[in-house]
Amino acid sequence: MADKFLHVHDGDLGYVPRPGVRGSVQAGGPVTIEANGFRFSGDKPVSADTPILAVGDSFTYGEDVGDLDAWPSQLQWMIGRTILNGGVSGYGLDQIVLRTERLVALHKPALVIVSMIANDVQRTEWRRLWWHDKPWFAFEEGRLLLRGVPIPERTILPLSIRRRMERLLFGLPPALQQLTGYSIRVHPAGTGATISRALIERLANLQLASRVKLVLVAQYDAHAWLGRGQAQEQRNVLGPLLQCAAMRGIETLDTFHRLAAEPRPGDFYATHHMNARGNQMIASLLAARMRTWSAELLSG
């Protein structure tokens, strides 16, 4: 669930990080959104190389950890190159792709790392999540079309009251969340897989048009390690999208096997999201992969 305090309304994406806001995670680590809307990743390296852009959901943003423990920040430290953390908690793959397109046009990075979890695919089936209206896509005559924009800024209750209400609403079953209007579905369950494949095609077109290298990363939430069934369920969602991306020339990274090799993968999570150690693992996997790419490829 995205904290309303950290976000501001956006007519195209539903909401984006609130520039200049400061806060903290429950464990006490700092949360800092810079004036440009990116999460703070530490002091910028001296390197004059073109920045690298990271886009995704709460796993990219670094929910549950302080600024410097999110994987984009740890990757910046490992490779000595500026990483722009464009992750936004609560985003679906539809919002992730739209934000990627916007940020690539604005910042012209040398490399874009797009991270996703299985829930991001399911979120493309909704037009409202956790009181946030959002953009959504639909097929008409075989074409993927954007719907729900511009997104109106709804009149809201004071933040303190909303937070108290959400403690109750967030724990309700999905059917009751829909009944209260807290979340509203627009597509039948399972439709997100087809929509998401088309969104991967859209990313491939962006790579060709902007001549920026894209990497699609599959991450896994803590439920994947509660039993073999949960892990396979998430892999069944993410695997076809990784295959689709690879076929269209997008580099891919599946983090599953590295985590599965650990005797206790749950140790890499704070609660639902990764802790500092888990984020370090993701950053290390990306840093190792990047060493195999030529300097010319990443020169921007």
C-alpha positions as CSV (number, residue, x, y, z in Angstrom):
1,M,0.0,0.0,0.0
2,A,1.4,3.4,-1.0
3,D,1.5,6.0,1.9
4,K,-0.4,9.1,0.8
5,F,1.9,11.3,2.7
6,L,4.8,10.5,0.4
7,H,2.8,11.0,-2.9
8,V,1.1,13.7,-4.9
9,H,-1.6,13.4,-7.5
10,D,-0.6,12.9,-11.1
11,G,-3.1,13.1,-13.9
12,D,-1.3,10.4,-16.1
13,L,0.0,8.0,-13.5
14,G,-2.4,8.4,-10.6
15,Y,0.3,9.5,-8.1
16,V,4.0,10.1,-8.1
17,P,6.6,10.7,-5.2
18,R,6.1,14.1,-3.6
19,P,9.2,16.2,-4.4
20,G,11.1,17.3,-1.3
21,V,9.2,15.2,1.2
22,R,11.1,13.5,4.1
23,G,10.0,10.7,6.3
24,S,11.1,7.4,7.8
25,V,10.4,3.7,7.6
26,Q,9.1,1.9,10.6
27,A,12.6,0.6,11.5
28,G,13.8,4.2,11.6
29,G,15.7,4.6,8.3
30,P,15.2,7.9,6.4
31,V,13.0,8.3,3.4
32,T,14.0,11.3,1.2
33,I,12.4,12.3,-2.1
34,E,14.6,14.7,-4.0
35,A,13.4,17.8,-5.8
36,N,13.4,15.9,-9.1
37,G,11.0,13.2,-7.7
38,F,13.5,10.4,-7.3
39,R,14.3,8.7,-4.1
40,F,17.6,9.8,-2.7
41,S,20.4,7.2,-3.5
42,G,23.3,8.9,-1.7
43,D,25.8,11.4,-2.9
44,K,26.3,11.3,-6.6
45,P,29.5,9.6,-7.8
46,V,32.2,11.7,-9.5
47,S,31.7,9.8,-12.7
48,A,30.5,11.9,-15.6
49,D,28.9,8.8,-17.3
50,T,25.2,9.1,-18.3
51,P,23.0,8.1,-15.3
52,I,21.2,4.7,-15.1
53,L,17.5,4.8,-14.4
54,A,15.7,2.3,-12.1
55,V,11.9,2.0,-12.4
56,G,9.5,-0.3,-10.7
57,D,7.3,-0.8,-7.6
58,S,7.9,-0.9,-3.9
59,F,10.8,-3.4,-4.4
60,T,12.7,-0.8,-6.5
61,Y,11.7,2.1,-4.3
62,G,12.9,0.2,-1.2
63,E,9.9,-0.1,1.0
64,D,10.8,-1.0,4.6
65,V,14.4,0.2,4.3
66,G,16.1,3.6,4.5
67,D,17.3,5.5,1.5
68,L,20.8,4.0,1.3
69,D,19.7,0.4,1.7
70,A,17.4,0.3,-1.4
71,W,19.0,-1.7,-4.2
72,P,19.3,1.3,-6.6
73,S,21.4,3.1,-3.9
74,Q,23.5,0.0,-3.2
75,L,24.0,-0.5,-6.9
76,Q,25.2,3.1,-7.2
77,W,27.8,2.5,-4.5
78,M,28.9,-0.8,-6.1
79,I,29.5,0.5,-9.6
80,G,30.3,4.2,-8.9
81,R,27.7,5.5,-11.3
82,T,24.6,7.6,-10.7
83,I,21.4,5.6,-10.3
84,L,18.1,7.4,-10.5
85,N,15.6,5.6,-8.2
86,G,12.2,6.0,-10.0
87,G,10.5,3.2,-8.1
88,V,7.0,4.0,-6.7
89,S,5.2,1.8,-4.1
90,G,2.0,0.3,-5.2
91,Y,2.5,0.6,-9.0
92,G,1.2,-1.9,-11.4
93,L,3.1,-2.9,-14.5
94,D,1.0,-0.5,-16.5
95,Q,2.1,2.5,-14.3
96,I,5.7,1.2,-14.4
97,V,5.8,1.2,-18.2
98,L,4.1,4.7,-18.4
99,R,6.6,6.1,-15.9
100,T,9.5,4.5,-17.7
101,E,8.4,6.2,-20.9
102,R,8.1,9.6,-19.2
103,L,11.5,9.4,-17.4
104,V,13.4,8.1,-20.4
105,A,12.2,11.1,-22.4
106,L,13.1,13.5,-19.6
107,H,16.5,12.1,-18.5
108,K,17.8,10.1,-21.4
109,P,19.6,7.5,-19.4
110,A,22.2,5.1,-20.7
111,L,20.4,2.1,-19.2
112,V,17.0,1.5,-17.8
113,I,16.4,-1.3,-15.2
114,V,12.7,-2.2,-15.0
115,S,11.8,-4.4,-12.0
116,M,8.6,-6.2,-11.4
117,I,6.9,-8.7,-9.1
118,A,4.0,-11.0,-9.8
119,N,1.5,-8.6,-8.1
120,D,2.3,-5.9,-10.6
121,V,0.7,-8.0,-13.3
122,Q,-2.5,-8.5,-11.3
123,R,-2.6,-4.7,-10.6
124,T,-3.2,-4.1,-14.4
125,E,-6.7,-5.5,-13.9
126,W,-7.7,-2.7,-11.6
127,R,-8.6,1.0,-12.1
128,R,-8.4,1.9,-8.4
129,L,-6.1,0.4,-5.7
130,W,-6.0,1.5,-2.1
131,W,-8.1,4.7,-2.8
132,H,-5.7,5.6,-5.7
133,D,-7.3,5.9,-9.1
134,K,-4.9,4.7,-11.7
135,P,-4.5,4.4,-15.5
136,W,-5.4,1.1,-17.1
137,F,-5.2,-0.5,-20.5
138,A,-7.8,-2.4,-22.6
139,F,-7.8,-4.1,-26.0
140,E,-10.0,-2.7,-28.7
141,E,-9.9,-4.3,-32.1
142,G,-6.6,-6.0,-31.2
143,R,-4.9,-2.7,-30.1
144,L,-3.8,-1.9,-26.6
145,L,-5.3,1.4,-25.6
146,L,-4.8,3.5,-22.5
147,R,-7.9,4.3,-20.5
148,G,-8.8,6.3,-17.4
149,V,-6.7,9.4,-18.1
150,P,-6.6,12.1,-17.2
151,I,-7.1,10.8,-13.7
152,P,-9.2,13.2,-11.7
153,E,-8.0,14.4,-8.3
154,R,-10.6,13.1,-5.9
155,T,-11.7,15.0,-2.8
156,I,-10.1,13.2,0.1
157,L,-10.4,13.1,3.8
158,P,-7.7,14.6,6.0
159,L,-4.6,12.3,6.0
160,S,-4.8,11.4,9.7
161,I,-8.4,10.1,9.2
162,R,-7.5,8.2,6.0
163,R,-4.7,6.5,7.7
164,R,-6.9,5.2,10.5
165,M,-9.5,4.0,8.0
166,E,-7.0,2.3,5.9
167,R,-5.7,0.2,8.8
168,L,-9.1,-1.4,8.7
169,L,-9.7,-1.4,4.9
170,F,-6.3,-2.8,3.9
171,G,-6.9,-6.0,5.8
172,L,-10.3,-6.7,4.3
173,P,-10.8,-9.5,1.7
174,P,-10.7,-8.2,-1.9
175,A,-14.5,-8.5,-2.3
176,L,-15.1,-6.2,0.7
177,Q,-12.5,-3.8,-0.5
178,Q,-14.4,-3.5,-3.8
179,L,-17.7,-3.1,-1.9
180,T,-16.3,-0.1,0.0
181,G,-14.7,1.4,-3.2
182,Y,-11.3,1.1,-1.7
183,S,-10.2,-0.9,-4.8
184,I,-12.2,-1.3,-8.0
185,R,-11.6,-4.0,-10.6
186,V,-12.0,-3.3,-14.3
187,H,-10.9,-6.6,-15.9
188,P,-11.6,-10.2,-15.0
189,A,-8.9,-12.0,-13.0
190,G,-6.2,-13.4,-15.3
191,T,-6.6,-10.7,-17.9
192,G,-3.4,-9.0,-16.6
193,A,-1.2,-11.7,-18.2
194,T,-2.3,-10.7,-21.7
195,I,-2.2,-7.0,-21.0
196,S,1.3,-7.3,-19.5
197,R,2.7,-9.1,-22.5
198,A,1.5,-6.2,-24.6
199,L,3.2,-3.8,-22.2
200,I,6.5,-5.7,-22.6
201,E,6.1,-5.2,-26.3
202,R,5.7,-1.5,-25.6
203,L,8.9,-1.5,-23.6
204,A,10.6,-3.2,-26.6
205,N,9.4,-0.4,-28.8
206,L,10.7,2.1,-26.4
207,Q,14.1,0.5,-26.5
208,L,14.2,0.7,-30.3
209,A,12.9,4.2,-30.5
210,S,15.0,5.8,-27.8
211,R,18.1,3.6,-28.4
212,V,18.4,3.0,-24.6
213,K,19.3,-0.4,-23.3
214,L,16.5,-2.0,-21.1
215,V,16.8,-4.7,-18.5
216,L,13.7,-6.5,-17.1
217,V,14.2,-7.9,-13.6
218,A,11.9,-10.4,-11.9
219,Q,11.8,-10.1,-8.1
220,Y,9.8,-12.2,-5.6
221,D,7.9,-11.2,-2.5
222,A,8.2,-12.9,0.8
223,H,5.3,-15.2,0.1
224,A,7.3,-17.1,-2.5
225,W,9.3,-18.8,0.2
226,L,6.4,-20.0,2.3
227,G,6.0,-23.1,0.2
228,R,6.8,-24.5,-3.2
229,G,3.3,-23.7,-4.5
230,Q,3.6,-20.0,-3.8
231,A,7.0,-19.8,-5.5
232,Q,5.8,-21.6,-8.6
233,E,2.7,-19.4,-8.8
234,Q,4.8,-16.3,-8.9
235,R,7.2,-17.9,-11.5
236,N,4.3,-18.8,-13.7
237,V,3.3,-15.2,-13.8
238,L,6.8,-13.7,-14.4
239,G,8.4,-16.4,-16.5
240,P,6.4,-15.8,-19.7
241,L,7.0,-12.0,-19.5
242,L,10.8,-12.6,-19.2
243,Q,10.6,-14.9,-22.2
244,C,8.6,-12.3,-24.2
245,A,11.2,-9.6,-23.3
246,A,14.1,-11.7,-24.3
247,M,12.5,-12.5,-27.6
248,R,12.2,-8.8,-28.3
249,G,15.8,-8.0,-27.4
250,I,15.4,-6.9,-23.8
251,E,18.0,-8.1,-21.4
252,T,16.4,-10.1,-18.5
253,L,17.4,-11.1,-15.0
254,D,15.5,-13.6,-12.9
255,T,16.5,-13.3,-9.3
256,F,14.7,-16.5,-8.2
257,H,17.5,-19.0,-8.5
258,R,20.0,-16.9,-6.4
259,L,17.5,-16.6,-3.6
260,A,16.3,-20.2,-3.9
261,A,20.0,-21.3,-3.4
262,E,19.9,-19.8,0.1
263,P,19.1,-22.2,3.0
264,R,16.7,-19.6,4.4
265,P,15.5,-17.1,1.8
266,G,13.1,-15.5,4.3
267,D,16.1,-14.0,6.0
268,F,16.4,-11.5,3.1
269,Y,13.1,-9.9,3.8
270,A,11.9,-7.4,6.4
271,T,8.2,-8.3,6.2
272,H,6.7,-8.5,2.7
273,H,9.6,-6.6,1.2
274,M,13.3,-7.1,1.2
275,N,15.6,-5.9,4.0
276,A,19.0,-4.3,3.5
277,R,20.6,-7.7,2.9
278,G,18.1,-8.7,0.3
279,N,18.5,-5.4,-1.5
280,Q,22.2,-5.9,-1.5
281,M,21.8,-9.2,-3.2
282,I,19.7,-7.7,-5.9
283,A,22.3,-4.9,-6.4
284,S,25.1,-7.5,-6.5
285,L,23.3,-9.5,-9.2
286,L,22.8,-6.4,-11.4
287,A,26.4,-5.3,-10.8
288,A,27.8,-8.7,-11.9
289,R,25.6,-8.7,-15.0
290,M,26.6,-5.2,-15.9
291,R,30.3,-6.1,-15.9
292,T,29.6,-8.4,-18.9
293,W,28.4,-5.5,-21.0
294,S,30.8,-3.3,-23.0
295,A,31.6,0.2,-22.0
296,E,30.3,1.3,-25.4
297,L,26.9,-0.2,-24.7
298,L,26.5,1.7,-21.4
299,S,28.1,5.0,-22.6
300,G,24.7,6.7,-23.4
